Amino acid sequence: MYQKYFGRLSFALLVSGVGFAGSATAQSGIEIHGLIDNFVGKYQMSGSPSDMGMHSGGMSTSFFGIGGSEDLGGGLKARFLLNGYLRSNTGENGRFAGDPLYARDSWVGLFGSFGGVTLGRNLAPNFLPMIRSTPFGDSFGFAPIILHYHVPAKEWEASMYTTDTAWSNQISYATPTWNGLAANISYQLDSEDDGRRNWGGNVLYDNGPLGLSAFYENTGVSNPNPGLPAWRLQNKIKSWMLGGSYDFRFLKMYASYSQTREDNAGKRNDKTGNIGLGIPAGSGTIMANWAKTKRDAGADNRYRDTVSFGYDYYLSRRTDIYAVGMFDKITYHPAAYLFVVGMRHRF
């Protein structure tokens, strides 16, 4: 099922019968793809200073990449994927300084009737269930549940943030889809060989208007995250989530509940509820989403509430423009407000 989503947001350019590094054949294909997303406006999270200007990666994180496949016969295919993030407003590589060149994907694998097995940097189990549970999809700029889990704010180091949305040095297996049901199992080796490992899996189900998903992760390896203190990288973090959506045609509803436990001295425990809806309107969608996290850290409990509203208008299948407003509040910090407009283009 992973391979279904790898090319979901991209427009493929397939080149057949042309040599690529001396390996392409008439049964091979090379895919060039990517996405550019820039926005402008007032961007702020609770406890952080206001930032008025242009940014990259609002509705989707900008990236570029290549992929390829070779038909080996008997229903077996070899595939590879190399995708790298970029800050398309400045032309810099990566989501942040120090991000690897191909931090989104960097793997090679075999696919057939048995499913698929890949080796390299691939999606972590949390990613697909999370983006399926919010009308904002894979937005690291505006989707409340993703902000709570993966984007640090003032004194709010998201527990799950040490694991990222992809794992390096990973062995992953994707099952075939049976009547709408598929699963993915992931195991990450630790290159430092100090006994820490990441492992987990997810389950995805689609049946007409109904979509369900779940994941579990047991993690302790950074992938990468240069801003975190060393003690956090040594903690074991256990996370799980149940999510779902239902499309009534005139509106689509989303919901999820998750828990994340970090085994440090305070035994920090996060509980996050998330609800949202998408309403078709003309050639676009009106989106509304709210997530609330309770952070239990012994005597110092904290809460975070984030509400996002937006309208995403499609000019074509590959190009859309959007406007988003957001409210964000963390205990002990003043509320913050966001309003931006942006454009996203897939190629």
C-alpha positions in Angstrom: 0.0 0.0 0.0 3.0 2.3 0.5 3.7 2.4 -3.2 0.2 3.7 -3.9 1.0 6.9 -1.9 4.6 7.5 -3.1 3.3 8.8 -6.4 0.0 10.1 -5.3 0.9 13.8 -5.4 3.2 13.6 -8.3 2.9 13.9 -12.1 5.1 11.1 -13.6 7.3 11.5 -16.6 8.0 7.9 -17.8 10.9 7.2 -20.1 11.0 3.8 -21.7 13.7 2.1 -23.7 16.2 4.8 -22.8 19.4 4.0 -20.8 19.6 5.4 -17.3 23.0 4.8 -15.6 23.3 1.9 -18.1 20.5 -0.1 -16.5 17.2 0.8 -18.1 15.6 -1.5 -20.6 12.4 -1.6 -22.7 10.7 -3.0 -19.6 12.0 -0.2 -17.4 10.7 3.2 -16.5 12.2 6.3 -14.9 9.9 8.8 -13.2 10.7 12.4 -12.5 8.3 14.1 -10.1 8.0 16.7 -7.4 5.9 19.4 -5.7 6.4 23.1 -5.1 4.4 24.8 -2.3 5.0 28.4 -1.2 2.9 30.6 0.9 2.9 34.2 2.3 1.4 35.8 5.4 1.6 35.8 9.2 2.8 32.5 10.6 3.0 32.0 14.3 2.6 29.2 16.9 1.9 29.7 20.6 4.9 30.9 22.5 6.9 31.7 19.3 7.5 35.1 17.7 5.3 36.2 14.8 6.9 35.7 11.4 5.5 37.8 8.6 6.9 36.7 5.2 7.2 33.9 2.7 7.6 30.2 3.6 7.8 26.9 1.9 5.7 23.8 2.5 2.2 24.9 3.7 -0.3 22.4 2.4 2.5 19.9 1.4 6.2 19.9 2.0 8.1 20.8 -1.2 10.2 18.0 -2.7 11.7 16.7 -5.9 12.8 13.2 -6.9 13.2 10.4 -9.3 12.0 6.8 -9.2 12.3 3.8 -11.4 11.2 0.2 -12.0 12.3 -2.8 -14.0 10.1 -5.8 -14.9 12.0 -8.9 -13.9 9.3 -11.3 -15.2 6.9 -13.6 -13.5 5.1 -10.6 -11.9 8.2 -9.5 -10.1 9.5 -5.9 -10.3 12.5 -4.1 -8.9 11.9 -0.5 -7.9 13.8 2.5 -6.4 12.8 5.9 -5.1 14.9 9.0 -4.3 13.0 12.0 -3.0 14.5 15.0 -1.4 12.8 17.9 0.5 13.6 21.5 -0.3 12.7 25.0 0.9 11.4 26.2 -2.4 11.1 29.9 -1.3 14.9 30.1 -0.9 16.2 27.2 -3.0 17.8 25.4 0.0 17.9 21.7 0.3 16.0 19.9 3.1 13.3 20.9 5.5 15.9 22.4 7.8 19.7 22.9 7.8 21.4 19.4 8.1 18.4 17.5 6.6 19.8 14.7 4.4 19.6 15.2 0.6 17.0 12.4 0.2 15.2 12.6 3.6 11.8 11.9 2.1 12.7 8.5 0.4 15.8 6.6 -0.4 15.1 2.9 -1.0 15.3 0.0 -3.3 12.9 -3.0 -3.3 11.2 -5.9 -4.8 7.4 -6.0 -5.5 5.1 -8.8 -6.6 2.0 -10.7 -5.7 3.4 -11.1 -2.2 3.4 -7.3 -1.7 6.7 -5.4 -1.5 9.9 -5.4 0.5 12.1 -2.3 0.6 15.5 -1.5 2.1 16.6 2.1 2.9 14.9 5.3 4.1 11.1 4.8 3.9 7.9 6.0 5.5 7.5 5.5 9.2 4.3 3.7 10.3 2.8 6.9 11.7 2.7 8.8 8.5 -0.1 7.3 6.4 -2.7 6.9 9.3 -2.0 10.5 10.4 -2.5 12.2 7.0 -5.7 10.1 6.4 -7.2 11.5 9.6 -7.2 15.2 8.8 -8.8 17.2 6.0 -5.4 19.0 5.6 -3.7 15.8 4.5 0.1 15.9 4.7 0.2 19.6 5.7 3.1 20.2 8.2 2.1 23.8 8.2 -1.5 23.7 9.1 -2.8 20.2 10.1 -3.3 20.4 13.9 -2.5 16.7 14.6 0.7 16.9 12.6 1.8 20.1 14.3 1.2 18.4 17.7 3.2 15.3 16.8 6.0 16.5 14.6 6.5 20.3 14.7 8.2 21.7 17.8 6.9 24.9 19.3 8.0 26.9 22.4 8.6 24.4 25.2 6.6 21.8 23.3 8.9 19.1 22.0 6.5 16.7 20.4 7.1 13.3 21.9 6.9 11.6 18.5 9.2 14.1 16.9 12.3 12.1 17.5 11.1 9.4 15.0 10.2 11.7 12.1 7.8 10.6 9.3 10.5 8.4 7.7 13.0 6.0 9.1 16.5 5.5 7.9 18.2 2.0 7.7 14.7 0.4 7.5 13.5 -2.9 6.3 9.8 -2.6 5.5 7.2 -5.0 4.2 3.9 -4.0 2.5 1.2 -6.6 2.2 -1.1 -7.0 -0.8 -4.5 -5.3 -0.5 -7.3 -7.8 0.5 -10.8 -6.3 0.1 -9.6 -2.9 1.0 -7.4 -4.0 3.8 -3.6 -3.6 3.8 -0.8 -3.5 6.4 2.8 -2.3 6.6 5.5 -3.6 8.9 8.7 -1.6 9.6 12.0 -2.4 11.4 14.8 0.1 11.6 18.4 -1.1 12.4 20.5 1.2 14.5 23.7 2.1 12.7 25.5 2.8 16.0 24.8 -0.7 17.3 23.9 0.5 20.8 20.8 -1.7 21.2 18.3 0.9 20.2 15.8 -0.1 17.5 12.6 1.3 15.9 9.9 -1.0 15.0 6.2 -0.8 14.3 3.4 -1.2 11.8 0.1 0.2 10.5 -3.2 -1.1 9.1 -5.2 0.7 6.5 -8.8 -0.1 5.4 -10.9 1.5 2.6 -14.4 0.4 1.8 -16.4 2.9 -0.3 -16.9 6.1 1.8 -15.3 4.5 4.9 -11.6 4.8 5.7 -10.0 3.4 8.8 -6.3 3.3 9.9 -4.2 2.5 12.9 -0.5 2.4 13.8 1.8 1.3 16.6 5.5 2.4 17.0 8.2 1.5 19.6 11.0 3.9 18.9 14.3 5.3 20.2 16.4 6.4 17.2 16.5 9.9 15.7 15.8 10.1 12.0 17.4 12.8 12.0 16.6 15.6 14.4 19.7 17.8 15.1 18.0 20.2 17.5 17.1 17.6 20.2 19.1 17.2 23.4 21.1 13.9 23.6 19.0 12.5 26.6 15.9 12.6 24.5 17.4 10.6 21.7 18.1 7.8 24.3 14.5 7.5 25.4 12.0 4.8 24.3 8.8 6.2 22.9 5.7 4.1 22.4 2.9 5.6 20.3 -0.4 4.4 18.9 -3.3 5.9 17.0 -6.8 4.9 15.8 -8.3 7.1 13.0 -11.0 7.1 10.5 -13.0 9.1 8.0 -16.4 8.9 6.3 -17.4 10.6 3.1 -21.1 11.7 3.0 -20.4 13.4 -0.4 -21.8 16.7 0.9 -19.1 16.6 3.6 -16.3 14.3 4.8 -15.7 13.7 8.5 -12.4 12.8 10.1 -11.4 11.8 13.6 -8.6 10.1 15.5 -7.4 9.4 19.0 -3.7 8.7 19.9 -1.4 8.2 22.9 2.4 8.7 23.1 4.4 7.7 26.1 8.0 8.7 26.6 10.0 6.7 29.1 12.0 9.5 30.8 12.2 10.4 34.4 8.8 12.1 34.3 7.2 9.4 32.3 5.6 11.9 29.9 2.3 10.8 28.4 0.5 12.7 25.6 -3.2 12.0 24.7 -4.5 13.7 21.5 -8.0 13.9 20.2 -8.5 15.2 16.6 -11.7 15.9 14.6 -12.2 17.6 11.3 -14.4 18.0 8.2 -14.1 18.8 4.6 -17.0 20.3 2.6 -16.9 20.4 -1.2 -17.4 24.0 -2.4 -17.2 24.7 -6.2 -13.8 23.5 -7.5 -12.4 23.3 -4.0 -12.8 22.2 -0.4 -13.6 24.1 2.8 -11.6 22.5 5.7 -11.9 22.7 9.4 -9.8 20.8 12.0 -9.3 20.8 15.8 -6.8 18.9 17.8 -6.3 18.9 21.6 -3.4 17.3 23.4 -3.1 16.7 27.2 0.5 16.3 28.3 0.8 14.5 31.6 4.3 15.0 32.9 3.9 14.4 36.6 3.1 17.6 38.5 3.3 19.8 35.4 0.4 19.0 33.1 0.0 21.0 30.0 -2.6 21.4 27.2 -2.4 22.4 23.6 -5.3 23.4 21.4 -5.0 24.1 17.7 -7.8 25.0 15.3 -7.3 25.4 11.6 -9.8 26.7 8.9 -9.0 26.9 5.2 -10.2 26.8 1.6 -8.3 24.9 -1.0 -9.2 25.7 -4.6 -8.1 23.6 -7.6 -7.2 25.4 -10.8 -6.4 22.1 -12.3 -5.5 18.5 -11.2 -2.0 19.6 -10.6 -2.3 23.2 -9.4 -4.2 24.6 -6.4 -4.3 27.9 -4.4 -5.3 28.1 -0.7 -6.1 30.4 2.2 -5.7 29.2 5.8 -6.3 30.7 9.3 -5.2 29.0 12.5 -5.4 29.4 16.3 -2.8 27.8 18.6 -2.7 27.9 22.4 -0.2 26.1 24.7 -0.5 26.3 28.5 1.5 29.2 30.1 1.9 30.9 26.7 -0.2 33.4 24.8 -2.4 32.3 22.0 -1.1 32.7 18.5 -2.9 33.4 15.2 -2.0 32.6 11.6 -3.3 33.7 8.3 -1.7 32.8 5.0 -2.4 32.4 1.3 -0.4 30.0 -0.9 0.0 28.0 -4.1 0.9 24.4 -4.7 2.0 22.8 -8.0 2.8 19.2 -8.7 5.0 18.0 -11.6 
